[in-house]
Amino acid sequence: MGSGFKTLLAPLTSLAHGRDLDPAKQPKGERHMTELRGKTAMITGAASGIGLASVEVFVEKGANIIAADVQDEAGAALETRFGSDRVRFFHCDVTRDDELQNALVKGSEAFGGLDILFNNAGSGGTPTGVEDLDLDGYDHTMALLLRSVFAATKFAIPYLKENGGSVINTSSISAVCAGYAPITYSVAKKGVAHFSKLAAAELAAHKIRVNAILPGFIATSIFGSSLGASKEAALQMSEMIAQGGGSMQPAGRIGRGTDIAHMAAFLASDAAGFITGGEFLVDGGMTVGPKHAWDTSAPNPVLEALGISPEQAEAMREALAASDT
C-alpha cells in the first residue's frame, strides 16, 4: 500500500479505533452543539403545558427566554423563578399582531437579539364538525392555531436574519391522521406542518431553519380545557391521562411536555443545523399503525371480518408452524 493512500486512510483508521470519538478530545464547540448558551428564544404559550416545559428545558440548556402568554400570574411567576436576567414575560395574545410585536421588540431589546422562535400557543379550538360548524369558532381557531404562526414568523424574520436562526412550530398527529382531534383543529395543524415546509424553502437563503413537531397525546390541560373544564379540573384530567393513557401507544406511556421540549431544544440547537423543512412525530409510536399491529391482545379487524377468533388464529399459526417442521 502506497504512503499516499495510507495518509488518506489515517483519519478513518483513527475514527475506527475510537480516538476521534473521545469527548475529551473533541473540539469544545462540537461537544456543546446541543446547548443553547448565548441564544435567545421566544416561546409562545410559555406559561403552561408544553410551553412551560420548554422554558424549563431551554433555560437549563443556557438560553434566554422571551415568554409570551395570556396567563399573567403564571407568566410573572416564570420571571420570579428564573430571574428577569434569564426570562422576560410579556402578556401576549398571539391572535393580536400588536402584542406579538411588542413581545418581540421588547424581548429582543432586553436580550440583545433573537435566535429562536417556538410557535407553540394554542387550544383545542371549536369542537364542532362540518355539518354543525360554528363559523365564528372556526375563525377564532384558525386565528389562534394557524394565522398566529404566520404572523409571529413574519415579525421575527428581521431579527432572525441578522445571524440566522430556527423557527419551530407545534403541529399535531391530527395533521396526518383522522380521529385524534376536531376537524378545525386538525386542519389548522395540517396547515402549520405544511407552512413549516414552505417557509423553510423561502427562508433558507437567510439561514433560517423551519421545522414542525407533531406531538401525540401529551398530558397537558388542553384536553380538559377543550371540553370546557375549569383550569383546576383540566389539570386533574391531564394527570388522569398521564396515569391511564399508556396503553394507547407502543411506547407504553403517555407523553409529557418535556418530550416535546427536548425535541424543540434539539431543533433549536446548532446540532440540528442540517435539518430544515422537517415534520417530526413525537407520539410514542401512536401513528405506526392500528393497535393490533403492536399489541397482540388487540382485536384484528381482518380476522373479525373472517369470523376467526384470536384463539383460532393462534391455533392455525401453531398448526402451520408444525407442518413446516
NORKACOR-V477777 format. One record per residue. N is the residue number from 1. RES is the residue in one small letter. BURIAL is + if it has 24 or more other ideal C-beta (glycine too) atoms within 12 Angstrom, else -. Layout:
n->[N,N]
res->[RES,RES]
burial->[BURIAL,BURIAL]
//
This chain:
n->[1,2,3,4,5,6,7,8,9,10,11,12,13,14,15,16,17,18,19,20,21,22,23,24,25,26,27,28,29,30,31,32,33,34,35,36,37,38,39,40,41,42,43,44,45,46,47,48,49,50,51,52,53,54,55,56,57,58,59,60,61,62,63,64,65,66,67,68,69,70,71,72,73,74,75,76,77,78,79,80,81,82,83,84,85,86,87,88,89,90,91,92,93,94,95,96,97,98,99,100,101,102,103,104,105,106,107,108,109,110,111,112,113,114,115,116,117,118,119,120,121,122,123,124,125,126,127,128,129,130,131,132,133,134,135,136,137,138,139,140,141,142,143,144,145,146,147,148,149,150,151,152,153,154,155,156,157,158,159,160,161,162,163,164,165,166,167,168,169,170,171,172,173,174,175,176,177,178,179,180,181,182,183,184,185,186,187,188,189,190,191,192,193,194,195,196,197,198,199,200,201,202,203,204,205,206,207,208,209,210,211,212,213,214,215,216,217,218,219,220,221,222,223,224,225,226,227,228,229,230,231,232,233,234,235,236,237,238,239,240,241,242,243,244,245,246,247,248,249,250,251,252,253,254,255,256,257,258,259,260,261,262,263,264,265,266,267,268,269,270,271,272,273,274,275,276,277,278,279,280,281,282,283,284,285,286,287,288,289,290,291,292,293,294,295,296,297,298,299,300,301,302,303,304,305,306,307,308,309,310,311,312,313,314,315,316,317,318,319,320,321,322,323,324,325]
res->[m,g,s,g,f,k,t,l,l,a,p,l,t,s,l,a,h,g,r,d,l,d,p,a,k,q,p,k,g,e,r,h,m,t,e,l,r,g,k,t,a,m,i,t,g,a,a,s,g,i,g,l,a,s,v,e,v,f,v,e,k,g,a,n,i,i,a,a,d,v,q,d,e,a,g,a,a,l,e,t,r,f,g,s,d,r,v,r,f,f,h,c,d,v,t,r,d,d,e,l,q,n,a,l,v,k,g,s,e,a,f,g,g,l,d,i,l,f,n,n,a,g,s,g,g,t,p,t,g,v,e,d,l,d,l,d,g,y,d,h,t,m,a,l,l,l,r,s,v,f,a,a,t,k,f,a,i,p,y,l,k,e,n,g,g,s,v,i,n,t,s,s,i,s,a,v,c,a,g,y,a,p,i,t,y,s,v,a,k,k,g,v,a,h,f,s,k,l,a,a,a,e,l,a,a,h,k,i,r,v,n,a,i,l,p,g,f,i,a,t,s,i,f,g,s,s,l,g,a,s,k,e,a,a,l,q,m,s,e,m,i,a,q,g,g,g,s,m,q,p,a,g,r,i,g,r,g,t,d,i,a,h,m,a,a,f,l,a,s,d,a,a,g,f,i,t,g,g,e,f,l,v,d,g,g,m,t,v,g,p,k,h,a,w,d,t,s,a,p,n,p,v,l,e,a,l,g,i,s,p,e,q,a,e,a,m,r,e,a,l,a,a,s,d,t]
burial->[-,-,-,-,-,-,-,-,-,-,-,-,-,-,-,-,-,-,-,-,-,-,-,-,-,-,-,-,-,-,-,-,-,+,+,+,+,-,+,+,+,+,+,+,+,+,+,+,+,+,+,+,+,+,+,+,+,+,+,-,+,+,+,+,+,+,+,+,+,+,+,-,-,+,+,-,-,+,+,-,-,+,-,-,-,+,+,+,+,+,+,+,+,+,+,+,-,-,+,+,+,-,+,+,+,-,+,+,-,+,+,-,+,+,+,+,+,+,+,+,+,+,+,+,+,+,-,-,-,-,-,-,-,-,-,-,+,+,-,+,+,+,+,+,+,+,+,+,+,+,+,+,+,+,+,+,+,-,+,+,-,-,-,+,+,+,+,+,+,+,+,+,+,+,+,+,-,-,-,+,+,+,+,+,+,+,+,+,+,+,+,+,+,+,+,+,+,-,+,+,-,-,+,-,-,+,-,+,+,+,+,+,+,+,+,+,+,+,+,+,+,+,+,+,+,+,-,-,-,-,-,-,-,+,+,-,+,+,-,-,+,+,-,-,+,-,-,+,+,-,-,-,+,+,+,+,+,+,+,+,+,+,+,+,+,+,+,+,+,+,-,+,-,-,+,+,+,+,+,+,+,+,+,+,+,+,+,-,-,-,-,-,-,-,-,-,-,-,-,+,-,-,-,-,-,-,-,-,-,-,-,-,-,-,-,-,-,-,-,-,-,-,-,-,-]
//
